[in-house]
């Protein structure tokens, strides 16, 4: 079965990581939306993919260089003047809906971790009472491990690129997950095939994939498995709707919380 996640709220139809995108994905009935989080100069989480403001907003420079008030005055390109959302803004939008929220905590412009970012994200989820229908994904295995230890999340996944999979191999990825107590792994669509999927599942891992595709995944998962798909374009916009037992065949392209 395919479980759809709207990547950055729905990147192609709407401005990414904007409240417009998240509202529209919720209205479409997408089960999950995914967002990215950076911290302001005064350690307030904001929803934006890049460590700098240049690509997606009317401002420039590092997100971390501006205060909460200053970032609140920044607008997201293509939204007609909509403000850059804080994480609290997004959580308030998600809370009354039935949609789940997947969060990727990003690193700063130097690629290092924001001190206290996980605690700030979890606190925001708890204030809204939605930790149980939120998930966390991270490229840093120690950060994912911290989220696992914190408990209460729907899922926690370690992210690794196609290149990382090639460098450390399937067994190396399993070793990292087991060493850190992480039970879920997520990689790029280009990295996952039926053989790799079977190997990771045999090691007791839940498997997920992200990819820029408008079609549901194909490939080595059985119809009884929950194989999520983090899609850049919500497939409802492309005329596809999930069937109760949508199966994966051939080269897999899914994302989120894959059942073993």
Backbone bond lengths (Angstrom), bond angles and torsions (degrees), N, CA, C in turn:
res aa  C-N    CA-C-N  psi(-1)  N-CA   C-N-CA  omega(-1)  CA-C   N-CA-C  phi
1 X - - - 1.467 - - 1.525 109.34 -
2 X 1.318 116.71 141.63 1.460 122.31 -179.67 1.519 110.30 -99.16
3 X 1.313 116.86 129.87 1.461 122.14 175.54 1.527 107.83 -112.80
4 X 1.324 117.11 117.47 1.469 121.23 -172.75 1.531 111.19 -87.45
5 X 1.315 115.24 136.92 1.469 122.81 173.43 1.522 107.69 -124.28
6 X 1.299 117.19 129.06 1.461 121.25 -179.12 1.528 109.35 -83.68
7 X 1.335 116.15 108.41 1.464 123.83 -174.03 1.530 111.32 -68.58
8 X 1.330 115.95 121.31 1.474 122.59 -177.00 1.534 110.83 55.66
9 X 1.306 116.21 30.40 1.459 120.88 179.33 1.512 113.90 85.91
10 X 1.331 117.92 -12.47 1.468 121.67 -176.75 1.511 109.18 120.22
11 X 1.328 116.26 80.09 1.464 121.35 -166.40 1.522 114.95 -67.40
12 X 1.323 117.20 -42.68 1.465 118.55 -174.14 1.530 113.76 -77.80
13 X 1.337 119.81 -44.71 1.471 118.54 -178.34 1.523 113.78 -70.44
14 X 1.372 116.51 -29.46 1.466 120.29 -173.92 1.521 110.00 -138.82
15 X 1.320 117.54 163.84 1.469 119.21 176.45 1.528 110.46 -59.04
16 X 1.327 116.12 128.97 1.464 120.02 -173.96 1.526 112.60 -63.27
17 X 1.327 114.89 146.47 1.463 122.82 177.00 1.535 112.86 54.36
18 X 1.310 115.87 29.57 1.470 120.09 175.41 1.517 108.96 -103.17
19 X 1.322 116.73 156.28 1.460 119.56 176.62 1.524 110.51 -63.20
20 X 1.323 117.11 -30.84 1.468 120.48 175.04 1.521 110.86 -57.92
21 X 1.325 116.56 -47.46 1.460 121.00 179.94 1.526 111.01 -62.04
22 X 1.314 116.79 -46.26 1.465 119.70 -177.99 1.530 111.40 -65.94
23 X 1.326 116.82 -41.10 1.473 119.66 177.68 1.527 111.00 -59.70
24 X 1.321 116.31 -44.85 1.458 119.94 -177.56 1.527 111.89 -68.19
25 X 1.314 117.47 -38.01 1.457 119.58 176.85 1.520 111.00 -64.88
26 X 1.327 116.87 -40.84 1.463 120.35 176.63 1.526 110.20 -61.86
27 X 1.334 116.17 -43.87 1.472 120.44 -179.77 1.525 111.88 -63.03
28 X 1.342 117.29 -31.11 1.452 121.65 178.39 1.526 112.45 -75.19
29 X 1.322 115.87 -13.83 1.454 119.05 -178.96 1.510 114.44 85.66
30 X 1.330 117.40 19.11 1.460 120.24 176.46 1.530 108.76 -62.79
31 X 1.333 118.90 129.59 1.465 120.34 -174.66 1.525 114.57 -63.80
32 X 1.336 116.79 -33.95 1.460 121.02 -178.18 1.520 109.91 -136.91
33 X 1.337 116.02 148.08 1.459 121.77 168.14 1.524 107.82 -122.32
34 X 1.329 115.18 150.67 1.457 120.69 -179.82 1.509 109.72 -117.84
35 X 1.331 116.64 143.95 1.462 121.31 178.88 1.521 109.70 -138.00
36 X 1.338 114.85 166.57 1.465 122.14 176.48 1.522 108.36 -119.11
37 X 1.328 115.82 147.85 1.463 120.23 -174.99 1.523 111.11 -129.63
38 X 1.349 115.33 131.24 1.460 123.66 168.22 1.527 108.28 -123.53
39 X 1.331 116.27 161.55 1.464 120.46 179.54 1.522 111.70 -103.60
40 X 1.335 114.50 146.12 1.466 121.62 174.59 1.526 110.15 -77.43
41 X 1.328 115.78 177.44 1.469 120.49 178.53 1.518 111.83 -61.34
42 X 1.340 116.72 -30.26 1.460 120.71 178.14 1.529 111.54 -102.63
43 X 1.337 114.86 26.70 1.473 123.09 171.03 1.524 114.34 60.22
44 X 1.323 115.37 45.64 1.466 121.56 171.65 1.530 107.56 -107.18
45 X 1.327 119.43 128.06 1.463 120.81 -179.57 1.529 112.19 -70.14
46 X 1.333 115.72 131.94 1.460 122.40 174.66 1.527 109.30 -122.94
47 X 1.329 115.01 153.43 1.458 121.27 -175.21 1.522 109.40 -96.55
48 X 1.324 115.49 105.65 1.470 122.40 179.95 1.514 107.31 -163.63
49 X 1.321 117.26 144.81 1.466 120.57 -176.43 1.515 112.98 -78.59
50 X 1.324 117.16 -48.54 1.464 120.80 -174.36 1.524 110.68 -83.96
51 X 1.328 114.94 157.93 1.461 120.28 175.32 1.523 111.90 -76.14
52 X 1.341 116.40 -13.07 1.453 121.61 177.01 1.523 109.50 -117.64
53 X 1.324 115.51 160.25 1.460 121.89 -175.30 1.523 113.37 -86.89
54 X 1.316 117.78 -12.56 1.460 123.33 -166.07 1.531 115.00 -56.76
55 X 1.316 118.42 -46.12 1.464 121.21 -169.26 1.520 113.40 -73.89
56 X 1.320 118.58 -37.09 1.469 120.11 -169.68 1.527 115.12 -116.48
57 X 1.325 118.27 0.38 1.463 119.86 -178.66 1.526 110.98 -131.62
58 X 1.336 115.32 179.32 1.466 120.41 178.68 1.524 112.15 -88.17
59 X 1.326 117.01 7.66 1.457 121.88 -177.77 1.527 110.22 -116.69
60 X 1.330 116.20 175.82 1.460 121.55 179.44 1.521 109.67 -133.59
61 X 1.317 115.25 165.66 1.454 120.68 175.75 1.518 112.97 94.06
62 X 1.338 116.56 173.65 1.459 121.40 -177.55 1.530 112.72 -66.36
63 X 1.299 115.93 142.03 1.466 120.87 173.05 1.519 109.41 -57.68
64 X 1.304 116.87 -42.49 1.464 123.49 -175.28 1.529 112.53 -64.56
65 X 1.336 117.74 -17.23 1.467 120.62 -177.46 1.516 112.89 -81.97
66 X 1.344 117.62 -8.04 1.469 120.81 -175.68 1.521 111.08 -117.17
67 X 1.319 114.66 147.68 1.460 120.68 178.85 1.528 110.97 -77.47
68 X 1.319 115.22 171.76 1.461 119.93 176.19 1.523 111.09 -55.88
69 X 1.328 116.91 -45.42 1.469 120.46 -179.28 1.523 111.09 -63.23
70 X 1.319 116.96 -41.25 1.462 120.53 -179.17 1.524 111.50 -67.72
71 X 1.316 117.27 -40.94 1.466 120.20 178.28 1.528 110.89 -68.59
72 X 1.315 116.37 -30.37 1.462 120.01 177.84 1.519 113.03 -65.53
73 X 1.334 116.40 -18.81 1.466 121.02 178.27 1.524 112.29 -93.14
74 X 1.320 117.21 -4.00 1.468 122.31 178.59 1.527 108.85 -83.29
75 X 1.332 117.07 140.28 1.464 119.92 178.89 1.527 110.67 -111.59
76 X 1.324 114.71 150.24 1.463 121.81 -179.58 1.528 108.78 -86.31
77 X 1.300 117.03 130.24 1.468 121.40 -179.40 1.525 111.19 -60.39
78 X 1.333 114.40 138.77 1.458 119.99 175.68 1.505 115.51 84.93
79 X 1.333 117.20 2.52 1.468 120.09 -177.35 1.521 113.07 -104.35
80 X 1.314 117.79 -1.29 1.452 119.60 -177.28 1.511 113.71 72.99
81 X 1.335 116.30 28.87 1.457 120.09 174.75 1.510 115.08 104.34
82 X 1.322 118.01 10.98 1.464 121.64 179.39 1.526 110.20 -69.60
83 X 1.327 117.01 136.03 1.461 121.55 -177.34 1.519 111.84 -71.51
84 X 1.327 115.21 150.42 1.455 120.39 171.37 1.524 108.03 -58.02
85 X 1.333 118.75 123.86 1.466 119.22 -174.34 1.518 113.13 -77.83
86 X 1.302 115.54 138.22 1.455 119.41 167.16 1.525 108.02 -76.45
87 X 1.320 116.82 164.35 1.461 119.37 177.68 1.523 110.40 -64.81
88 X 1.317 116.92 -35.46 1.476 120.07 176.16 1.527 111.10 -61.26
89 X 1.338 117.57 -38.39 1.469 120.74 176.97 1.523 110.62 -58.61
90 X 1.333 115.71 -46.46 1.462 119.72 -178.79 1.524 111.32 -67.23
91 X 1.305 117.21 -43.78 1.462 120.67 179.42 1.529 110.83 -59.96
92 X 1.328 116.74 -39.17 1.468 120.54 178.00 1.524 111.52 -64.55
93 X 1.323 116.74 -32.23 1.467 121.18 177.32 1.528 110.81 -72.94
94 X 1.321 116.69 -40.25 1.458 121.79 -177.28 1.535 112.07 -72.78
95 X 1.309 116.73 -38.46 1.467 121.59 -169.06 1.528 114.75 -51.42
96 X 1.329 120.28 -48.11 1.468 119.17 -178.38 1.520 114.61 -79.32
97 X 1.323 117.64 -3.77 1.460 121.48 -179.16 1.529 110.16 -92.84
98 X 1.321 115.74 -179.83 1.468 121.28 174.84 1.522 111.32 -99.74
99 X 1.313 117.33 6.47 1.459 122.81 -174.21 1.517 111.26 -83.52
100 X 1.334 116.49 140.21 1.451 121.27 174.29 1.518 111.00 -86.61
101 X 1.331 115.91 157.97 1.464 121.64 -176.83 1.524 110.05 -123.18
102 X 1.323 116.06 119.78 1.464 121.70 174.61 1.522 108.54 -103.61
103 X 1.334 116.97 130.71 1.461 122.33 -172.84 1.521 110.39 -119.59
104 X 1.316 115.73 128.80 1.465 120.14 170.06 1.521 108.41 -107.61
105 X 1.320 116.84 118.72 1.459 121.81 176.26 1.527 107.44 -86.38
106 X 1.315 116.20 116.18 1.458 121.85 -175.57 1.531 110.87 -88.46
107 X 1.326 115.82 169.39 1.449 121.48 171.92 1.518 110.86 -94.40
108 X 1.318 117.22 167.73 1.465 120.68 -178.93 1.533 110.69 -77.00
109 X 1.339 116.17 -173.11 1.464 120.46 -175.22 1.527 112.52 -62.62
110 X 1.335 116.53 -23.25 1.463 120.81 177.33 1.526 111.84 -89.68
111 X 1.334 116.30 -1.21 1.455 120.54 178.88 1.508 114.95 83.46
112 X 1.325 117.04 11.95 1.464 120.53 -179.75 1.534 110.44 -103.41
113 X 1.322 115.20 163.20 1.453 120.98 -175.73 1.518 112.34 -72.23
114 X 1.318 115.14 147.41 1.467 121.19 171.45 1.531 108.10 -81.94
115 X 1.317 118.39 123.13 1.465 119.45 177.87 1.528 111.29 -59.92
116 X 1.321 116.14 130.01 1.455 120.93 174.70 1.506 116.17 78.02
117 X 1.335 118.60 4.99 1.465 120.65 -175.15 1.525 112.23 -61.59
118 X 1.322 117.06 -42.39 1.471 119.40 -179.37 1.520 111.15 -61.36
119 X 1.323 117.33 -44.96 1.466 120.39 179.89 1.528 111.28 -61.63
120 X 1.324 116.80 -38.59 1.465 120.77 179.98 1.530 111.03 -66.65
121 X 1.323 116.57 -41.33 1.473 120.52 178.48 1.520 110.31 -65.10
122 X 1.329 116.78 -46.27 1.458 119.91 -178.93 1.536 111.24 -64.22
123 X 1.321 116.49 -37.45 1.465 119.89 179.00 1.526 110.91 -63.20
124 X 1.333 117.00 -40.61 1.468 120.71 178.56 1.525 110.81 -64.89
125 X 1.332 116.33 -42.47 1.467 119.82 177.29 1.518 111.13 -62.33
126 X 1.318 116.51 -40.55 1.471 120.67 -178.62 1.526 112.12 -68.37
127 X 1.328 116.51 -37.00 1.476 118.68 178.40 1.521 110.85 -60.77
128 X 1.326 116.27 -32.77 1.464 120.89 -179.77 1.529 112.21 -92.65
129 X 1.324 116.20 -5.87 1.459 120.42 179.07 1.514 114.05 71.18
130 X 1.344 118.32 31.52 1.468 119.61 -175.89 1.534 112.99 -123.39
131 X 1.329 118.28 19.19 1.467 118.03 178.52 1.538 110.49 -57.06
132 X 1.322 117.19 -37.74 1.454 121.11 -176.26 1.514 114.71 -67.90
133 X 1.325 118.35 -17.75 1.468 119.88 175.18 1.526 110.94 -118.04
134 X 1.314 113.28 33.82 1.463 121.13 173.63 1.524 108.78 -123.82
135 X 1.323 115.03 152.42 1.455 121.38 175.02 1.505 110.02 -129.35
136 X 1.322 116.14 160.99 1.460 120.49 179.30 1.525 108.92 -128.87
137 X 1.327 116.10 135.89 1.453 122.20 176.73 1.525 108.38 -127.31
138 X 1.331 116.49 145.11 1.468 120.05 -176.62 1.513 110.48 -155.41
139 X 1.328 116.42 144.52 1.448 121.47 175.08 1.525 111.62 -78.11
140 X 1.319 118.00 -17.27 1.453 122.23 178.07 1.520 109.31 -93.92
141 X 1.322 116.36 115.69 1.462 119.80 179.91 1.531 112.31 -60.30
142 X 1.340 120.39 -40.15 1.463 118.85 177.81 1.533 113.38 -61.08
143 X 1.338 116.82 -35.53 1.463 119.91 177.45 1.525 110.34 -67.60
144 X 1.322 116.85 -43.69 1.461 119.70 176.57 1.525 110.39 -60.40
145 X 1.325 116.45 -39.98 1.472 120.20 178.82 1.524 111.46 -62.53
146 X 1.325 116.95 -39.50 1.466 120.46 177.16 1.526 110.75 -61.70
147 X 1.326 115.80 -40.02 1.468 119.70 179.10 1.523 111.26 -66.61
148 X 1.323 116.98 -37.86 1.470 120.67 175.57 1.522 110.02 -60.76
149 X 1.323 116.49 -46.46 1.472 120.71 -179.10 1.516 111.70 -65.37
150 X 1.321 117.40 -32.34 1.468 120.32 179.26 1.522 110.85 -63.50
151 X 1.327 116.79 -34.96 1.458 121.86 174.42 1.522 113.82 77.94
152 X 1.324 115.05 167.28 1.458 121.99 172.35 1.511 116.36 87.77
153 X 1.348 118.11 -11.14 1.461 120.80 -179.58 1.531 110.42 -82.83
154 X 1.322 115.52 153.59 1.452 119.77 177.18 1.527 111.10 -63.85
155 X 1.323 117.38 -38.53 1.451 121.93 179.14 1.517 109.78 -161.05
156 X 1.327 115.13 156.36 1.469 123.03 173.21 1.517 106.79 -136.85
157 X 1.331 116.77 129.75 1.467 120.22 -177.42 1.522 111.37 -129.60
158 X 1.318 114.38 142.09 1.462 121.47 170.57 1.521 107.77 -90.09
159 X 1.343 116.80 127.33 1.457 123.01 179.98 1.522 110.25 -94.52
160 X 1.326 116.25 137.91 1.454 119.25 172.01 1.518 109.99 -144.68
161 X 1.324 114.07 140.50 1.462 120.89 -176.42 1.523 110.89 -76.91
162 X 1.320 114.49 168.77 1.456 121.23 174.51 1.534 110.19 -54.53
163 X 1.318 116.20 -43.71 1.465 120.76 -178.44 1.530 111.04 -62.85
164 X 1.327 117.06 -41.19 1.454 120.12 179.42 1.521 111.41 -64.66
165 X 1.332 115.91 -40.70 1.465 119.81 176.91 1.523 109.89 -58.60
166 X 1.331 117.17 -43.24 1.460 121.07 179.62 1.525 111.33 -65.39
167 X 1.339 116.51 -37.00 1.463 120.50 -176.11 1.530 113.07 -72.28
168 X 1.337 116.66 -43.99 1.466 119.09 -174.06 1.518 113.23 -101.86
169 X 1.325 116.82 -15.61 1.450 120.91 178.35 1.518 113.19 76.22
170 X 1.329 117.31 166.13 1.464 121.28 -179.42 1.524 112.84 -58.14
171 X 1.343 116.83 -43.24 1.461 120.50 -178.39 1.527 111.38 -67.08
172 X 1.340 116.41 -36.79 1.462 119.66 177.81 1.517 111.97 -64.03
173 X 1.333 116.12 -39.93 1.463 119.91 178.05 1.527 110.91 -65.10
174 X 1.310 116.28 -41.25 1.465 120.37 176.83 1.525 110.52 -61.13
175 X 1.327 116.81 -42.79 1.462 121.02 -179.24 1.526 111.58 -61.74
176 X 1.336 116.37 -41.75 1.466 119.67 178.24 1.528 110.61 -62.62
177 X 1.324 116.63 -46.43 1.471 120.55 -179.89 1.523 111.03 -60.71
178 X 1.316 117.13 -46.40 1.460 120.36 -178.40 1.527 111.33 -66.55
179 X 1.333 117.28 -37.90 1.467 120.83 179.83 1.520 111.88 -64.80
180 X 1.331 116.90 -30.85 1.461 120.98 -177.13 1.530 112.96 -102.46
181 X 1.317 117.37 2.25 1.461 119.99 179.25 1.516 113.70 71.28
182 X 1.339 117.10 28.01 1.463 122.30 -178.32 1.528 108.84 -97.13
183 X 1.318 117.01 128.66 1.449 120.53 -175.67 1.509 115.48 -102.59
184 X 1.338 116.90 3.43 1.460 119.95 -177.42 1.518 109.90 -138.70
185 X 1.323 115.92 143.16 1.455 121.59 -178.32 1.526 108.92 -132.92
186 X 1.333 116.51 143.66 1.463 120.69 -179.88 1.516 109.59 -136.28
187 X 1.333 116.14 134.25 1.456 120.52 -179.88 1.523 110.59 -137.46
188 X 1.323 115.81 179.41 1.459 121.41 -179.66 1.521 111.34 -74.26
189 X 1.311 115.38 152.49 1.464 120.48 178.86 1.522 111.59 -58.02
190 X 1.331 117.07 -33.64 1.459 120.67 -178.53 1.523 112.60 -69.67
191 X 1.332 117.36 -17.41 1.466 120.71 -176.51 1.520 113.14 -92.46
192 X 1.322 117.22 -25.25 1.461 120.06 -169.55 1.522 111.85 -95.82
193 X 1.315 115.34 124.71 1.455 121.03 170.42 1.533 107.55 -126.58
194 X 1.324 116.03 179.72 1.460 119.91 -174.86 1.524 111.89 -61.70
195 X 1.338 116.89 -36.83 1.461 120.86 -178.63 1.523 111.73 -66.32
196 X 1.344 116.26 -45.27 1.455 120.31 179.63 1.527 110.56 -66.28
197 X 1.323 116.62 -42.73 1.456 120.94 178.15 1.520 110.81 -58.05
198 X 1.328 117.07 -45.33 1.463 120.97 179.86 1.525 111.50 -63.74
199 X 1.340 116.77 -39.65 1.466 120.45 -179.43 1.517 111.40 -64.68
200 X 1.317 117.07 -43.86 1.461 119.95 -179.12 1.523 111.40 -69.20
201 X 1.304 116.83 -38.99 1.460 119.01 178.00 1.523 111.33 -67.41
202 X 1.329 116.59 -36.52 1.459 120.38 177.60 1.525 111.31 -63.52
203 X 1.346 116.46 -26.63 1.462 121.66 177.94 1.529 111.99 -84.29
204 X 1.325 116.56 3.50 1.462 120.37 177.18 1.504 114.82 87.80
205 X 1.333 117.93 13.63 1.463 121.11 -178.46 1.517 111.17 -94.66
206 X 1.305 115.63 144.88 1.457 121.75 167.13 1.530 106.33 -83.81
207 X 1.323 116.32 142.91 1.462 120.42 -170.15 1.525 110.41 -122.82
208 X 1.325 115.60 141.10 1.458 121.80 178.05 1.517 109.61 -144.27
209 X 1.337 115.90 162.01 1.462 121.33 -176.72 1.519 110.01 -142.75
210 X 1.330 116.04 146.66 1.460 118.93 169.48 1.518 108.32 -116.57
211 X 1.343 116.31 150.82 1.452 119.28 178.75 1.502 111.89 -170.27
212 X 1.308 115.88 150.93 1.463 121.88 177.72 1.526 108.43 -86.67
213 X 1.298 115.75 89.79 1.455 120.66 -176.92 1.519 109.58 -149.30
214 X 1.310 116.23 151.54 1.456 120.87 178.43 1.515 111.66 -102.93
215 X 1.338 117.20 1.21 1.449 120.64 -179.38 1.516 110.41 -112.55
216 X 1.327 117.77 150.49 1.452 119.88 176.47 1.518 110.33 -64.73
217 X 1.354 116.32 157.72 1.453 119.18 -176.29 1.506 112.79 -64.69
218 X 1.321 114.31 152.50 1.445 121.30 169.59 1.515 106.17 -120.98
219 X 1.320 117.52 159.02 1.454 116.95 174.90 1.491 115.09 128.24
220 X 1.329 117.51 -172.83 1.452 122.81 -160.15 1.489 118.45 -70.65
221 X 1.315 121.13 45.39 1.454 119.97 172.58 1.512 109.47 -114.70
222 X 1.302 116.64 147.74 1.454 121.06 -178.66 1.515 110.45 -83.12
223 X 1.320 116.39 161.50 1.458 120.13 -177.89 1.514 111.95 -66.84
224 X 1.337 117.74 -16.92 1.467 120.06 179.78 1.516 112.42 -85.02
225 X 1.352 117.06 -7.04 1.457 120.49 -176.47 1.524 111.09 -91.95
226 X 1.324 116.20 145.93 1.459 120.65 171.71 1.515 106.19 -90.55
227 X 1.315 117.30 103.63 1.454 122.14 -178.74 1.505 109.18 -113.18
228 X 1.341 118.66 97.34 1.444 121.21 -174.72 1.528 113.25 -76.85
229 X 1.301 114.46 161.20 1.465 122.40 -171.70 1.519 107.60 -137.82
230 X 1.344 117.65 111.61 1.458 121.38 178.92 1.511 107.85 -87.51
231 X 1.325 116.78 96.45 1.459 122.71 -171.49 1.515 111.65 -97.14
232 X 1.328 115.53 138.83 1.465 120.84 176.59 1.527 111.15 -71.10
233 X 1.333 116.48 -35.02 1.463 121.28 177.02 1.517 108.76 -112.66
234 X 1.338 119.26 116.98 1.459 118.47 175.39 1.525 109.98 -54.03
235 X 1.345 118.37 125.58 1.461 119.96 -171.47 1.516 113.76 -66.39
236 X 1.336 117.37 -16.84 1.458 119.05 175.38 1.533 110.29 -58.56
237 X 1.350 116.06 -31.40 1.457 120.18 179.47 1.528 111.36 -71.61
238 X 1.335 116.19 -16.22 1.461 120.85 -176.82 1.521 111.47 -107.18
239 X 1.323 117.77 9.75 1.446 121.40 176.33 1.514 114.54 86.28
240 X 1.347 117.98 6.81 1.455 119.98 179.55 1.520 109.99 -103.36
241 X 1.320 116.40 135.89 1.455 121.37 173.09 1.518 108.75 -128.94
242 X 1.342 117.30 143.02 1.461 119.38 -175.43 1.512 112.29 -68.53
243 X 1.315 115.75 141.67 1.452 122.10 172.85 1.524 108.54 -94.52
244 X 1.331 117.74 158.00 1.463 119.89 -177.63 1.520 113.81 -56.33
245 X 1.342 118.70 -32.55 1.452 121.07 -179.30 1.525 110.11 -127.85
246 X 1.312 115.57 52.41 1.462 120.53 178.09 1.526 108.42 -65.43
247 X 1.323 118.83 124.66 1.452 121.74 -174.77 1.514 111.98 -106.23
248 X 1.341 116.04 164.50 1.459 122.56 179.58 1.523 108.67 -111.87
249 X 1.318 117.48 131.62 1.462 121.94 179.72 1.520 109.08 -137.29
250 X 1.313 117.71 147.12 1.461 121.62 175.14 1.514 112.69 79.82
251 X 1.334 119.08 -130.13 1.468 123.09 -178.56 1.514 109.45 -93.38
252 X 1.318 115.82 116.53 1.467 120.56 -169.57 1.522 112.69 -71.27
253 X 1.349 115.66 145.00 1.465 123.14 174.37 1.523 110.40 -144.59
254 X 1.361 119.60 68.67 1.456 122.27 176.24 1.541 115.99 -112.43
255 X 1.422 117.93 -164.18 1.471 121.60 170.65 1.519 116.25 -174.19
256 X 1.252 121.79 133.80 1.480 134.97 167.03 1.495 113.84 129.02
257 X 1.297 121.12 -111.75 1.457 119.27 -171.12 1.517 110.29 -110.98
258 X 1.279 119.21 82.91 1.456 121.44 -177.25 1.503 111.94 -71.95
259 X 1.332 118.11 131.28 1.456 120.86 174.82 1.519 109.52 -73.54
260 X 1.312 115.68 151.83 1.455 119.53 -179.15 1.503 111.90 -71.38
